[in-house]
Amino acid sequence: MRYLVRERLFTIGDDYWIEDEDGRKAFLVDGKVLRLRDTFELKDAAGQVVAVIKEKAFTVRDAMKIENADGDTVATVREKLFTPFRDKYLVELADGGELKIHGDLIGKDYRVENQDGDEIARISRKWFRIRDTYGVDIAAGADVGLLLAVTACVDHLTDEED
């Protein structure tokens, strides 16, 4: 399934919609303003919270945690310690697994791989001619909510670096 993300320009609270491949609003990234640390909620089209994304405070490396609707941490997206080139982030899953993020993060052309090295998501601007738009192509059977939350984390963390 492919999703379309239009980068947030001139938005208050960093709210933006993620559309499905048919152009329907599928998920809302709802930025919470007036918080000590950056917080976002990923909501489905019906308004149900799928994930809560919070910037981790007081960490040596930039990191964001992803919680499910019940408040349990399911993943942490963090900057790798030693990154001589472009692979900068790692997703540590609560079950002990991890996902690797490879590619051009700032240029929005990267992939997310599971521990076996299988690509489970591909993020790219190349599929669209619309400026400030990129696609998230998620493999069948992969956790859509988690991968869209990971994409929002990478977006936020790379924006902060600039």
N, C-alpha and C positions, 0 to 999 in steps of 0.2 A: 504494500500500500504506500502510495506517495502522498506526502503532505506538503502544503505550500505555506511558507512563512514570509510575511512581509515585515521587513525590519521596522522597528518602532522609531518613527521620526516625529519629533515634536509632541510627545505624549506625556501626559501627567500620570505619574504612578506606573509607567512602563506597562500598560495594558495593551495586548495585541491578540488578534485571532490567528489560529492556525487552521487553514482550510484543507479539506480532503481533495483528492484528485478531481472531483466533480465540481469543485468550487463552493461546496457547502461548508459553513462554519462548523468545525469539529471540536476544537478545544480553544479555551480562552486562557492566556497567561495573564493573570491578574496580579499586578504589582501592588504591594502594600506600602503606602507612604507613611511618613512620620514614625518609622520604627528605627531602633538603634542599629539594626543590621538589615541588609537587604533581604526581603522576603517576598516570594511569589507563590501564588496558588495556581495549579494547573487544573482547570475545570473542564468537564465535558460539555457538550452542546446544551444539555439539560441543566447545567449549573452545578452539578455534583462535583465535589472536590475529588480529583484523582490522585494528586500529589501536592505536597507542600515543600517548597524549595527555600532553604534558609542559608544565608551566608554564615559560615562558622566564625565566631569571634575568637580573638586571641590565639591565632594559629601562626606558626612560622611560615608555612606555605599557604597560598590562597586555596580555599576549600569551600565547598557548599555541600550541605547534606540534603538528601531527598527523603521525605517521610511519606508514608501512606496516609489515607484519610483518617486512620485511627491514631496517628501521631507516632507510629513506630518507624524508626530509621530503616530504610531499605537499601540506601546506597550513599556513598560519599564521593563527590567528584573533587579531586585534588590535583594540584600541580605536582609533577614528578620532581624529584630532587635534582637529578642530573639530566639535562636535556640539551645536548650540543646543537641539535637542529630543530625540527619543527614539531616533533611529538612531545607535547607538553603535559597532557593530562591523563589521569588514570581514574577508573571508577572502581571503588572498593565496594563490593556487595555485602550486605549484612550476613548472608549465608556463607561467607568466606571466599566466594569467587571474585573475579575481577574482569573488567572490560578494559580494552585498550583503545585509545583514541589516536589515530595516525593521520597525518596530512597537514594541509594548510588551513589552520584554524581561523586565522584572521580573514583569509580570502574565501572562507566558507566552502572548502573543497577537502573534506576529510571523511574518514570512515570509522565505525565503531566495530570492534571485533570481540568475540567471546574468547574464553581461555584456550579453545582449540584452534584459534586463528580464523574462524569462520566470520565473514562479514555479516553483521546483523542489522546494520544501518549505514546508509551512505548519505552524506550531506553535500549538496553542490548547488552553486549558482548557475552552472553551465546549462541546466535544463530550461532556463527561463531567460527571456529577453527583457523582462521587466526589471528596471533598476531597483536595487535594495530588496530583492526577493531571492529566496533560495528554497530548494526542495529538500525534504527529508524522506528518503526511500527506506522503508522498514520491511525486513524479511518476514515472510509468512511464519506465524507461530511465535514471533518475538513479542516482548512486552511493550506495546505501543506507548502506554503512559510513562513507563520508566525511560524509554529512549527519547521521547519528546522532552521529558524533564531534564535528561542529561544534555540534550541539545540546548535547552534554555540556560543551563548552568554554564556550558562552554561559551555561549553567546555573551552572557553577563561577565564572566571572568576575563574573556579576551577584550571586551569593551572597556573594562576597568584598566587593563594594561595600556591601552592607547592613550 
